[in-house]
Structures are given as structure tokens and as C-alpha cells.
Amino acid sequence: MSWDRPFAQPVPFPEGPPAQTLRDAADYIRKLPQAERDGQEWRLAVQMLIDAAEDRGPMLFARMGIVRALEAHAERTLHPERQGPSQDNLKCDRDASI
């Protein structure tokens, strides 16, 4: 297992230096608030990092997972109204036509 495997291209973060290695990316994720880290995108990114560190997955997927999680966070920050329907909006009206 090697957390020192380098990315082909560094992963830019909103703050601080870009991630050059899997370890850099893991350190960044560890510093996130727990609520954010528990999000689906970050959980997937963590799994892809672990897979890459254990030579079970490509580095490209690890990089893509982090970039996707960063983009999802940016989208939620810039457009909080687009977070999806609330549970109240998920109820169906019995008389609604399709």
C-alpha cells in the first residue's frame, strides 16, 4: 500500500496547495467538517483513494472522485436551492394526472 503515489496532474483545492499524492488528498479530506465528509461524494472519493493506495483501482478514478466531490460541494455552496426536493415535495397527489 502506498499513499505516496503521485497523481498524473495535481488536484487543485479551493484553499491551500494542490494534492500531489494520495496522502495529500487524504489529509485534505480529514480536515473537512464531519458533516461534509459524510456526504455521498466524499465517501465515494475516499473509497477510490483507498482502492488506488491498495493497487485495486486506478489513480485516475481517485482523482476523478475528489474532483467530483469538490464540484458537488461548490454547487451546493453556490446554489443551495438546487439541493433537491425536500421530503414534503416527494409526496404524490393521488388525483394528479401523469
Backbone as XML, in Angstrom:
<?xml version="1.0"?>
<chain id="A" units="angstrom">
  <residue number="1" name="MET">
    <atom name="N" x="0.851" y="-1.174" z="0.000"/>
    <atom name="CA" x="0.000" y="0.000" z="0.000"/>
    <atom name="C" x="0.897" y="1.238" z="0.000"/>
  </residue>
  <residue number="2" name="SER">
    <atom name="N" x="0.574" y="2.176" z="-0.891"/>
    <atom name="CA" x="1.373" y="3.391" z="-0.946"/>
    <atom name="C" x="0.496" y="4.632" z="-1.080"/>
  </residue>
  <residue number="3" name="TRP">
    <atom name="N" x="0.467" y="5.400" z="-0.004"/>
    <atom name="CA" x="-0.258" y="6.665" z="-0.027"/>
    <atom name="C" x="0.585" y="7.761" z="-0.670"/>
  </residue>
  <residue number="4" name="ASP">
    <atom name="N" x="1.819" y="7.430" z="-1.016"/>
    <atom name="CA" x="2.703" y="8.415" z="-1.646"/>
    <atom name="C" x="2.654" y="8.364" z="-3.170"/>
  </residue>
  <residue number="5" name="ARG">
    <atom name="N" x="1.733" y="7.592" z="-3.738"/>
    <atom name="CA" x="1.593" y="7.542" z="-5.201"/>
    <atom name="C" x="1.170" y="8.918" z="-5.710"/>
  </residue>
  <residue number="6" name="PRO">
    <atom name="N" x="1.851" y="9.428" z="-6.711"/>
    <atom name="CA" x="1.516" y="10.760" z="-7.222"/>
    <atom name="C" x="0.402" y="10.713" z="-8.270"/>
  </residue>
  <residue number="7" name="PHE">
    <atom name="N" x="-0.378" y="11.779" z="-8.306"/>
    <atom name="CA" x="-1.366" y="11.959" z="-9.360"/>
    <atom name="C" x="-0.633" y="12.380" z="-10.637"/>
  </residue>
  <residue number="8" name="ALA">
    <atom name="N" x="-1.180" y="12.019" z="-11.792"/>
    <atom name="CA" x="-0.591" y="12.452" z="-13.067"/>
    <atom name="C" x="-0.637" y="13.976" z="-13.176"/>
  </residue>
  <residue number="9" name="GLN">
    <atom name="N" x="-1.725" y="14.551" z="-12.669"/>
    <atom name="CA" x="-1.873" y="16.005" z="-12.596"/>
    <atom name="C" x="-2.321" y="16.334" z="-11.182"/>
  </residue>
  <residue number="10" name="PRO">
    <atom name="N" x="-1.754" y="17.359" z="-10.564"/>
    <atom name="CA" x="-2.176" y="17.719" z="-9.209"/>
    <atom name="C" x="-3.668" y="18.050" z="-9.159"/>
  </residue>
  <residue number="11" name="VAL">
    <atom name="N" x="-4.273" y="17.794" z="-8.012"/>
    <atom name="CA" x="-5.690" y="18.094" z="-7.811"/>
    <atom name="C" x="-5.780" y="19.446" z="-7.097"/>
  </residue>
  <residue number="12" name="PRO">
    <atom name="N" x="-6.318" y="20.475" z="-7.759"/>
    <atom name="CA" x="-6.412" y="21.791" z="-7.114"/>
    <atom name="C" x="-7.527" y="21.810" z="-6.069"/>
  </residue>
  <residue number="13" name="PHE">
    <atom name="N" x="-7.227" y="22.403" z="-4.935"/>
    <atom name="CA" x="-8.212" y="22.568" z="-3.868"/>
    <atom name="C" x="-8.605" y="24.029" z="-3.777"/>
  </residue>
  <residue number="14" name="PRO">
    <atom name="N" x="-9.790" y="24.318" z="-3.245"/>
    <atom name="CA" x="-10.213" y="25.715" z="-3.120"/>
    <atom name="C" x="-9.261" y="26.539" z="-2.252"/>
  </residue>
  <residue number="15" name="GLU">
    <atom name="N" x="-8.674" y="25.890" z="-1.250"/>
    <atom name="CA" x="-7.732" y="26.571" z="-0.361"/>
    <atom name="C" x="-6.508" y="25.688" z="-0.183"/>
  </residue>
  <residue number="16" name="GLY">
    <atom name="N" x="-5.365" y="26.295" z="-0.131"/>
    <atom name="CA" x="-4.141" y="25.554" z="0.101"/>
    <atom name="C" x="-3.530" y="25.012" z="-1.173"/>
  </residue>
  <residue number="17" name="PRO">
    <atom name="N" x="-2.407" y="24.327" z="-1.014"/>
    <atom name="CA" x="-1.716" y="23.786" z="-2.185"/>
    <atom name="C" x="-2.475" y="22.610" z="-2.788"/>
  </residue>
  <residue number="18" name="PRO">
    <atom name="N" x="-2.280" y="22.339" z="-4.049"/>
    <atom name="CA" x="-2.952" y="21.199" z="-4.678"/>
    <atom name="C" x="-2.389" y="19.880" z="-4.161"/>
  </residue>
  <residue number="19" name="ALA">
    <atom name="N" x="-3.201" y="18.831" z="-4.286"/>
    <atom name="CA" x="-2.772" y="17.496" z="-3.878"/>
    <atom name="C" x="-1.864" y="16.918" z="-4.954"/>
  </residue>
  <residue number="20" name="GLN">
    <atom name="N" x="-0.669" y="16.558" z="-4.556"/>
    <atom name="CA" x="0.274" y="15.924" z="-5.465"/>
    <atom name="C" x="0.190" y="14.395" z="-5.354"/>
  </residue>
  <residue number="21" name="THR">
    <atom name="N" x="-0.194" y="13.909" z="-4.156"/>
    <atom name="CA" x="-0.216" y="12.472" z="-3.885"/>
    <atom name="C" x="-1.539" y="12.068" z="-3.236"/>
  </residue>
  <residue number="22" name="LEU">
    <atom name="N" x="-1.746" y="10.770" z="-3.136"/>
    <atom name="CA" x="-2.927" y="10.251" z="-2.431"/>
    <atom name="C" x="-2.942" y="10.743" z="-0.983"/>
  </residue>
  <residue number="23" name="ARG">
    <atom name="N" x="-1.772" y="10.791" z="-0.355"/>
    <atom name="CA" x="-1.681" y="11.259" z="1.039"/>
    <atom name="C" x="-2.151" y="12.708" z="1.165"/>
  </residue>
  <residue number="24" name="ASP">
    <atom name="N" x="-1.749" y="13.560" z="0.219"/>
    <atom name="CA" x="-2.185" y="14.966" z="0.237"/>
    <atom name="C" x="-3.715" y="15.050" z="0.180"/>
  </residue>
  <residue number="25" name="ALA">
    <atom name="N" x="-4.308" y="14.247" z="-0.687"/>
    <atom name="CA" x="-5.769" y="14.257" z="-0.833"/>
    <atom name="C" x="-6.437" y="13.746" z="0.442"/>
  </residue>
  <residue number="26" name="ALA">
    <atom name="N" x="-5.893" y="12.681" z="1.014"/>
    <atom name="CA" x="-6.458" y="12.127" z="2.246"/>
    <atom name="C" x="-6.359" y="13.137" z="3.383"/>
  </residue>
  <residue number="27" name="ASP">
    <atom name="N" x="-5.247" y="13.842" z="3.478"/>
    <atom name="CA" x="-5.084" y="14.865" z="4.520"/>
    <atom name="C" x="-6.115" y="15.972" z="4.361"/>
  </residue>
  <residue number="28" name="TYR">
    <atom name="N" x="-6.372" y="16.372" z="3.126"/>
    <atom name="CA" x="-7.378" y="17.411" z="2.864"/>
    <atom name="C" x="-8.756" y="16.939" z="3.335"/>
  </residue>
  <residue number="29" name="ILE">
    <atom name="N" x="-9.108" y="15.708" z="2.984"/>
    <atom name="CA" x="-10.424" y="15.179" z="3.342"/>
    <atom name="C" x="-10.567" y="15.069" z="4.859"/>
  </residue>
  <residue number="30" name="ARG">
    <atom name="N" x="-9.500" y="14.659" z="5.551"/>
    <atom name="CA" x="-9.547" y="14.544" z="7.016"/>
    <atom name="C" x="-9.842" y="15.882" z="7.682"/>
  </residue>
  <residue number="31" name="LYS">
    <atom name="N" x="-9.468" y="16.983" z="7.045"/>
    <atom name="CA" x="-9.669" y="18.315" z="7.627"/>
    <atom name="C" x="-11.065" y="18.880" z="7.374"/>
  </residue>
  <residue number="32" name="LEU">
    <atom name="N" x="-11.842" y="18.214" z="6.531"/>
    <atom name="CA" x="-13.198" y="18.687" z="6.254"/>
    <atom name="C" x="-14.085" y="18.476" z="7.477"/>
  </residue>
  <residue number="33" name="PRO">
    <atom name="N" x="-15.119" y="19.306" z="7.634"/>
    <atom name="CA" x="-16.083" y="19.058" z="8.716"/>
    <atom name="C" x="-16.723" y="17.678" z="8.549"/>
  </residue>
  <residue number="34" name="GLN">
    <atom name="N" x="-17.010" y="17.039" z="9.660"/>
    <atom name="CA" x="-17.560" y="15.681" z="9.628"/>
    <atom name="C" x="-18.831" y="15.600" z="8.786"/>
  </residue>
  <residue number="35" name="ALA">
    <atom name="N" x="-19.701" y="16.576" z="8.892"/>
    <atom name="CA" x="-20.957" y="16.551" z="8.129"/>
    <atom name="C" x="-20.695" y="16.537" z="6.630"/>
  </residue>
  <residue number="36" name="GLU">
    <atom name="N" x="-19.712" y="17.297" z="6.196"/>
    <atom name="CA" x="-19.378" y="17.325" z="4.768"/>
    <atom name="C" x="-18.711" y="16.022" z="4.346"/>
  </residue>
  <residue number="37" name="ARG">
    <atom name="N" x="-17.802" y="15.548" z="5.171"/>
    <atom name="CA" x="-17.066" y="14.308" z="4.888"/>
    <atom name="C" x="-17.998" y="13.107" z="4.777"/>
  </residue>
  <residue number="38" name="ASP">
    <atom name="N" x="-19.116" y="13.164" z="5.490"/>
    <atom name="CA" x="-20.087" y="12.068" z="5.471"/>
    <atom name="C" x="-20.961" y="12.078" z="4.221"/>
  </residue>
  <residue number="39" name="GLY">
    <atom name="N" x="-20.824" y="13.102" z="3.393"/>
    <atom name="CA" x="-21.607" y="13.186" z="2.165"/>
    <atom name="C" x="-21.245" y="12.070" z="1.192"/>
  </residue>
  <residue number="40" name="GLN">
    <atom name="N" x="-22.197" y="11.721" z="0.362"/>
    <atom name="CA" x="-22.031" y="10.623" z="-0.590"/>
    <atom name="C" x="-20.807" y="10.808" z="-1.485"/>
  </residue>
  <residue number="41" name="GLU">
    <atom name="N" x="-20.605" y="12.017" z="-1.991"/>
    <atom name="CA" x="-19.488" y="12.250" z="-2.906"/>
    <atom name="C" x="-18.143" y="12.028" z="-2.225"/>
  </residue>
  <residue number="42" name="TRP">
    <atom name="N" x="-18.011" y="12.520" z="-0.977"/>
    <atom name="CA" x="-16.738" y="12.352" z="-0.277"/>
    <atom name="C" x="-16.514" y="10.908" z="0.133"/>
  </residue>
  <residue number="43" name="ARG">
    <atom name="N" x="-17.570" y="10.210" z="0.513"/>
    <atom name="CA" x="-17.409" y="8.786" z="0.850"/>
    <atom name="C" x="-16.908" y="8.012" z="-0.363"/>
  </residue>
  <residue number="44" name="LEU">
    <atom name="N" x="-17.454" y="8.307" z="-1.528"/>
    <atom name="CA" x="-17.010" y="7.645" z="-2.752"/>
    <atom name="C" x="-15.560" y="8.015" z="-3.070"/>
  </residue>
  <residue number="45" name="ALA">
    <atom name="N" x="-15.209" y="9.284" z="-2.906"/>
    <atom name="CA" x="-13.830" y="9.717" z="-3.156"/>
    <atom name="C" x="-12.859" y="8.999" z="-2.225"/>
  </residue>
  <residue number="46" name="VAL">
    <atom name="N" x="-13.230" y="8.855" z="-0.961"/>
    <atom name="CA" x="-12.374" y="8.146" z="0.000"/>
    <atom name="C" x="-12.182" y="6.701" z="-0.435"/>
  </residue>
  <residue number="47" name="GLN">
    <atom name="N" x="-13.252" y="6.055" z="-0.864"/>
    <atom name="CA" x="-13.136" y="4.667" z="-1.305"/>
    <atom name="C" x="-12.215" y="4.550" z="-2.518"/>
  </residue>
  <residue number="48" name="MET">
    <atom name="N" x="-12.314" y="5.495" z="-3.431"/>
    <atom name="CA" x="-11.443" y="5.474" z="-4.609"/>
    <atom name="C" x="-9.988" y="5.727" z="-4.230"/>
  </residue>
  <residue number="49" name="LEU">
    <atom name="N" x="-9.756" y="6.587" z="-3.232"/>
    <atom name="CA" x="-8.392" y="6.808" z="-2.750"/>
    <atom name="C" x="-7.818" y="5.531" z="-2.141"/>
  </residue>
  <residue number="50" name="ILE">
    <atom name="N" x="-8.619" y="4.867" z="-1.325"/>
    <atom name="CA" x="-8.164" y="3.627" z="-0.695"/>
    <atom name="C" x="-7.868" y="2.577" z="-1.757"/>
  </residue>
  <residue number="51" name="ASP">
    <atom name="N" x="-8.763" y="2.452" z="-2.733"/>
    <atom name="CA" x="-8.539" y="1.478" z="-3.812"/>
    <atom name="C" x="-7.237" y="1.764" z="-4.553"/>
  </residue>
  <residue number="52" name="ALA">
    <atom name="N" x="-6.968" y="3.026" z="-4.834"/>
    <atom name="CA" x="-5.738" y="3.386" z="-5.542"/>
    <atom name="C" x="-4.511" y="3.110" z="-4.673"/>
  </residue>
  <residue number="53" name="ALA">
    <atom name="N" x="-4.607" y="3.404" z="-3.382"/>
    <atom name="CA" x="-3.474" y="3.174" z="-2.479"/>
    <atom name="C" x="-3.165" y="1.684" z="-2.352"/>
  </residue>
  <residue number="54" name="GLU">
    <atom name="N" x="-4.206" y="0.852" z="-2.457"/>
    <atom name="CA" x="-4.028" y="-0.596" z="-2.334"/>
    <atom name="C" x="-3.861" y="-1.272" z="-3.698"/>
  </residue>
  <residue number="55" name="ASP">
    <atom name="N" x="-3.623" y="-0.502" z="-4.737"/>
    <atom name="CA" x="-3.453" y="-1.022" z="-6.103"/>
    <atom name="C" x="-4.655" y="-1.837" z="-6.582"/>
  </residue>
  <residue number="56" name="ARG">
    <atom name="N" x="-5.842" y="-1.458" z="-6.108"/>
    <atom name="CA" x="-7.070" y="-2.113" z="-6.562"/>
    <atom name="C" x="-7.867" y="-1.222" z="-7.504"/>
  </residue>
  <residue number="57" name="GLY">
    <atom name="N" x="-7.404" y="-0.006" z="-7.701"/>
    <atom name="CA" x="-8.111" y="0.922" z="-8.573"/>
    <atom name="C" x="-7.142" y="1.920" z="-9.167"/>
  </residue>
  <residue number="58" name="PRO">
    <atom name="N" x="-7.508" y="2.491" z="-10.302"/>
    <atom name="CA" x="-6.618" y="3.439" z="-10.978"/>
    <atom name="C" x="-6.533" y="4.788" z="-10.263"/>
  </residue>
  <residue number="59" name="MET">
    <atom name="N" x="-5.394" y="5.403" z="-10.397"/>
    <atom name="CA" x="-5.190" y="6.740" z="-9.850"/>
    <atom name="C" x="-6.166" y="7.736" z="-10.480"/>
  </residue>
  <residue number="60" name="LEU">
    <atom name="N" x="-6.471" y="7.521" z="-11.751"/>
    <atom name="CA" x="-7.394" y="8.422" z="-12.435"/>
    <atom name="C" x="-8.755" y="8.434" z="-11.739"/>
  </residue>
  <residue number="61" name="PHE">
    <atom name="N" x="-9.235" y="7.279" z="-11.294"/>
    <atom name="CA" x="-10.525" y="7.234" z="-10.607"/>
    <atom name="C" x="-10.451" y="7.962" z="-9.269"/>
  </residue>
  <residue number="62" name="ALA">
    <atom name="N" x="-9.321" y="7.832" z="-8.574"/>
    <atom name="CA" x="-9.154" y="8.543" z="-7.310"/>
    <atom name="C" x="-9.210" y="10.050" z="-7.551"/>
  </residue>
  <residue number="63" name="ARG">
    <atom name="N" x="-8.530" y="10.507" z="-8.586"/>
    <atom name="CA" x="-8.539" y="11.931" z="-8.913"/>
    <atom name="C" x="-9.942" y="12.394" z="-9.296"/>
  </residue>
  <residue number="64" name="MET">
    <atom name="N" x="-10.602" y="11.591" z="-10.111"/>
    <atom name="CA" x="-11.963" y="11.940" z="-10.540"/>
    <atom name="C" x="-12.916" y="12.000" z="-9.352"/>
  </residue>
  <residue number="65" name="GLY">
    <atom name="N" x="-12.777" y="11.097" z="-8.396"/>
    <atom name="CA" x="-13.634" y="11.100" z="-7.212"/>
    <atom name="C" x="-13.479" y="12.374" z="-6.402"/>
  </residue>
  <residue number="66" name="ILE">
    <atom name="N" x="-12.247" y="12.822" z="-6.244"/>
    <atom name="CA" x="-12.003" y="14.047" z="-5.485"/>
    <atom name="C" x="-12.543" y="15.259" z="-6.235"/>
  </residue>
  <residue number="67" name="VAL">
    <atom name="N" x="-12.267" y="15.326" z="-7.519"/>
    <atom name="CA" x="-12.749" y="16.461" z="-8.321"/>
    <atom name="C" x="-14.273" y="16.509" z="-8.293"/>
  </residue>
  <residue number="68" name="ARG">
    <atom name="N" x="-14.919" y="15.361" z="-8.408"/>
    <atom name="CA" x="-16.388" y="15.314" z="-8.380"/>
    <atom name="C" x="-16.928" y="15.783" z="-7.027"/>
  </residue>
  <residue number="69" name="ALA">
    <atom name="N" x="-16.291" y="15.364" z="-5.953"/>
    <atom name="CA" x="-16.737" y="15.790" z="-4.621"/>
    <atom name="C" x="-16.545" y="17.288" z="-4.444"/>
  </residue>
  <residue number="70" name="LEU">
    <atom name="N" x="-15.442" y="17.822" z="-4.938"/>
    <atom name="CA" x="-15.214" y="19.263" z="-4.863"/>
    <atom name="C" x="-16.262" y="20.032" z="-5.665"/>
  </residue>
  <residue number="71" name="GLU">
    <atom name="N" x="-16.587" y="19.521" z="-6.854"/>
    <atom name="CA" x="-17.595" y="20.181" z="-7.690"/>
    <atom name="C" x="-18.968" y="20.137" z="-7.034"/>
  </residue>
  <residue number="72" name="ALA">
    <atom name="N" x="-19.317" y="19.015" z="-6.429"/>
    <atom name="CA" x="-20.615" y="18.898" z="-5.760"/>
    <atom name="C" x="-20.703" y="19.873" z="-4.591"/>
  </residue>
  <residue number="73" name="HIS">
    <atom name="N" x="-19.610" y="20.004" z="-3.845"/>
    <atom name="CA" x="-19.587" y="20.956" z="-2.730"/>
    <atom name="C" x="-19.742" y="22.390" z="-3.245"/>
  </residue>
  <residue number="74" name="ALA">
    <atom name="N" x="-19.039" y="22.718" z="-4.309"/>
    <atom name="CA" x="-19.129" y="24.063" z="-4.882"/>
    <atom name="C" x="-20.542" y="24.348" z="-5.372"/>
  </residue>
  <residue number="75" name="GLU">
    <atom name="N" x="-21.163" y="23.355" z="-5.990"/>
    <atom name="CA" x="-22.541" y="23.518" z="-6.489"/>
    <atom name="C" x="-23.507" y="23.774" z="-5.333"/>
  </residue>
  <residue number="76" name="ARG">
    <atom name="N" x="-23.366" y="23.015" z="-4.248"/>
    <atom name="CA" x="-24.248" y="23.210" z="-3.085"/>
    <atom name="C" x="-24.001" y="24.564" z="-2.443"/>
  </residue>
  <residue number="77" name="THR">
    <atom name="N" x="-22.765" y="25.015" z="-2.443"/>
    <atom name="CA" x="-22.428" y="26.303" z="-1.842"/>
    <atom name="C" x="-22.976" y="27.456" z="-2.678"/>
  </residue>
  <residue number="78" name="LEU">
    <atom name="N" x="-22.833" y="27.356" z="-3.993"/>
    <atom name="CA" x="-23.274" y="28.438" z="-4.878"/>
    <atom name="C" x="-24.781" y="28.443" z="-5.094"/>
  </residue>
  <residue number="79" name="HIS">
    <atom name="N" x="-25.405" y="27.262" z="-5.085"/>
    <atom name="CA" x="-26.833" y="27.142" z="-5.376"/>
    <atom name="C" x="-27.524" y="26.239" z="-4.354"/>
  </residue>
  <residue number="80" name="PRO">
    <atom name="N" x="-27.687" y="26.719" z="-3.124"/>
    <atom name="CA" x="-28.300" y="25.861" z="-2.098"/>
    <atom name="C" x="-29.738" y="25.467" z="-2.434"/>
  </residue>
  <residue number="81" name="GLU">
    <atom name="N" x="-30.410" y="26.262" z="-3.278"/>
    <atom name="CA" x="-31.796" y="25.936" z="-3.647"/>
    <atom name="C" x="-31.868" y="24.710" z="-4.554"/>
  </residue>
  <residue number="82" name="ARG">
    <atom name="N" x="-30.758" y="24.283" z="-5.126"/>
    <atom name="CA" x="-30.746" y="23.129" z="-6.036"/>
    <atom name="C" x="-30.401" y="21.822" z="-5.335"/>
  </residue>
  <residue number="83" name="GLN">
    <atom name="N" x="-30.545" y="21.773" z="-4.054"/>
    <atom name="CA" x="-30.149" y="20.574" z="-3.313"/>
    <atom name="C" x="-31.123" y="19.428" z="-3.491"/>
  </residue>
  <residue number="84" name="GLY">
    <atom name="N" x="-32.133" y="19.620" z="-4.246"/>
    <atom name="CA" x="-33.092" y="18.541" z="-4.467"/>
    <atom name="C" x="-34.367" y="18.792" z="-3.698"/>
  </residue>
  <residue number="85" name="PRO">
    <atom name="N" x="-35.384" y="17.996" z="-3.972"/>
    <atom name="CA" x="-36.676" y="18.198" z="-3.318"/>
    <atom name="C" x="-36.618" y="17.820" z="-1.857"/>
  </residue>
  <residue number="86" name="SER">
    <atom name="N" x="-37.387" y="18.542" z="-1.068"/>
    <atom name="CA" x="-37.495" y="18.169" z="0.339"/>
    <atom name="C" x="-38.409" y="16.957" z="0.442"/>
  </residue>
  <residue number="87" name="GLN">
    <atom name="N" x="-38.449" y="16.356" z="1.595"/>
    <atom name="CA" x="-39.290" y="15.177" z="1.786"/>
    <atom name="C" x="-40.765" y="15.530" z="1.567"/>
  </residue>
  <residue number="88" name="ASP">
    <atom name="N" x="-41.159" y="16.770" z="1.903"/>
    <atom name="CA" x="-42.548" y="17.187" z="1.699"/>
    <atom name="C" x="-42.911" y="17.188" z="0.222"/>
  </residue>
  <residue number="89" name="ASN">
    <atom name="N" x="-41.960" y="17.528" z="-0.631"/>
    <atom name="CA" x="-42.237" y="17.587" z="-2.065"/>
    <atom name="C" x="-42.259" y="16.221" z="-2.714"/>
  </residue>
  <residue number="90" name="LEU">
    <atom name="N" x="-41.833" y="15.197" z="-2.005"/>
    <atom name="CA" x="-41.786" y="13.850" z="-2.582"/>
    <atom name="C" x="-43.136" y="13.142" z="-2.502"/>
  </residue>
  <residue number="91" name="LYS">
    <atom name="N" x="-44.072" y="13.684" z="-1.726"/>
    <atom name="CA" x="-45.386" y="13.054" z="-1.614"/>
    <atom name="C" x="-46.158" y="13.224" z="-2.905"/>
  </residue>
  <residue number="92" name="CYS">
    <atom name="N" x="-46.829" y="12.201" z="-3.314"/>
    <atom name="CA" x="-47.605" y="12.238" z="-4.549"/>
    <atom name="C" x="-49.056" y="12.600" z="-4.246"/>
  </residue>
  <residue number="93" name="ASP">
    <atom name="N" x="-49.628" y="13.363" z="-5.125"/>
    <atom name="CA" x="-51.034" y="13.677" z="-5.022"/>
    <atom name="C" x="-51.801" y="12.571" z="-5.737"/>
  </residue>
  <residue number="94" name="ARG">
    <atom name="N" x="-52.708" y="11.930" z="-5.056"/>
    <atom name="CA" x="-53.426" y="10.793" z="-5.608"/>
    <atom name="C" x="-54.201" y="11.151" z="-6.881"/>
  </residue>
  <residue number="95" name="ASP">
    <atom name="N" x="-54.692" y="12.374" z="-6.970"/>
    <atom name="CA" x="-55.513" y="12.754" z="-8.105"/>
    <atom name="C" x="-54.713" y="13.395" z="-9.233"/>
  </residue>
  <residue number="96" name="ALA">
    <atom name="N" x="-53.404" y="13.484" z="-9.062"/>
    <atom name="CA" x="-52.579" y="14.126" z="-10.099"/>
    <atom name="C" x="-52.508" y="13.222" z="-11.317"/>
  </residue>
  <residue number="97" name="SER">
    <atom name="N" x="-52.641" y="13.849" z="-12.474"/>
    <atom name="CA" x="-52.528" y="13.064" z="-13.702"/>
    <atom name="C" x="-51.069" y="12.986" z="-14.113"/>
  </residue>
  <residue number="98" name="ILE">
    <atom name="N" x="-50.738" y="11.945" z="-14.804"/>
    <atom name="CA" x="-49.357" y="11.740" z="-15.228"/>
    <atom name="C" x="-49.172" y="12.230" z="-16.640"/>
  </residue>
</chain>
